[in-house]
Amino acid sequence: MTTPLDLPALDPADVPLRTSSIYPTEAQRERVKGRSKQALGDALGLQNFGVNLVRLEPGAISAFRHWHTRQDEFIYVLEGELTLVTETGEQRLAAGTCAGFPAGQADGHQLVNRSGRVAVYLEVGDRLPGDRAHYPEEDLEAHATRASYAFRHKDGTPY
């Protein structure tokens, strides 16, 4: 953009890029390398839902396959191509397509960039208290806290 913007508007290029992950171990964080996010909703002061602009490098994954008990999730592909992996299989998502994951539906999902170029999408999720995320292929559960998520093993022991 050439004209500076003032809130409630912003240029996403002005929002810091986050390449870190909240997963509890270094080995888990390593598995999501190649994913970067810009927390647009946080930058705009949104409190009831989050909006992230996400970039996935070729070969990168969005997250471990998961589902939420209370959080609805929505993604809209802006650039590139992604593979959506769910309990029922895989399908290709191209720019201009979207997917939604209703809270409480035990359909673990993730996005994988199997193309040779960067993919960009918007990720939207609500922030209802009491949410839990389940990871069908991992010894991992996430429990919503005021600021983020606390991770435990499936037997309830903390990381």
Salt bridges, closest charged atoms under 4 A:
GLU26 OE1 - ARG29 NH2 3.29
GLU30 OE1 - LYS33 NZ 3.38
ASP42 OD1 - ARG127 NH2 2.52
GLU73 OE1 - HIS66 NE2 3.30
GLU73 OE1 - HIS68 NE2 3.55
GLU73 OE1 - HIS109 NE2 2.75
GLU81 OE1 - ARG92 NE 2.59
GLU87 OE2 - ARG65 NH1 2.83
GLU90 OE1 - ARG114 NH1 2.53
GLU123 OE1 - LYS37 NZ 2.96
ASP131 OD2 - HIS68 ND1 2.64
GLU137 OE2 - ARG65 NE 3.13
GLU138 OE2 - ARG31 NH2 2.93
ASP139 OD2 - HIS153 ND1 2.80
GLU141 OE2 - HIS134 ND1 3.65
GLU141 OE1 - HIS143 NE2 3.65
